Amino acid sequence: MARLVIYFLLLSIATVSVVAYIAFVQAREALKESVFERLDAVATLKANELNVWVNDQVRDVVFIAQIPAISTDGYILTSIPRTSPTYPATARSLRANLRQTLVHRPDVQELLLLNLDGTVIMSSNDEHTGTNLAHTRPYHEGMNLLFVSSSYVENISISPETNKPVMSVVVPVFNTYGQTLWTTGCSPVCRTSQSDYSGPHRPGRKWRDLSGK
């Protein structure tokens, strides 16, 4: 009789242990799934916030690209040689307009204008004026943009200059003369470029070098 009781007790303990273990595993999996769902919700929210931020940056760069003072001065600088008497005054005006544009845009780190061969004809950072960015992807992608609302956003990368995350936003600029200029904006997550095109609706869609060379 005592042995039967012991067997029954052992069987009961084993059964309770198995049930307790299964309940523990199920509770652990449910908790893990709940945590993953919360993390997924937070990640989705952050991704949506980032997408909204990027869209705001693109719209801001599109707006900057359409400012007449910037597009007109950019066209003039790519149309005349550097030895022209009007070049220095136009360059000063464009530089001032670029810097003034950044005053109320803390997210924008830098604005640059490039001619057709990828040379920076003007930058809000004087150290970059005259450098060549023809080897960069944003410049090449920008050469394919033909409409005012089109844009190219490069993936976020670490800037070798500031060691902070940056992204390039490239949009086309149409000046009052009908030419298309390429521009880019630079922010804590951005950078700028410009080229000149004869216009997306003109026959042959031929590129014209307005660098003045």
Secondary structure as UniProt FT lines:
FT   HELIX           2..65
FT   HELIX           68..79
FT   TURN            82..83
FT   TURN            85..86
FT   HELIX           87..103
FT   TURN            106..107
FT   STRAND          110..114
FT   TURN            116..117
FT   STRAND          119..123
FT   HELIX           126..128
FT   TURN            129..130
FT   TURN            134..135
FT   HELIX           137..142
FT   TURN            143..144
FT   TURN            148..149
FT   STRAND          152..153
FT   STRAND          157..158
FT   TURN            160..162
FT   STRAND          165..166
FT   STRAND          168..174
FT   TURN            176..177
FT   STRAND          180..186
FT   TURN            188..189
FT   STRAND          196..197
FT   TURN            200..201
FT   HELIX           203..205
//
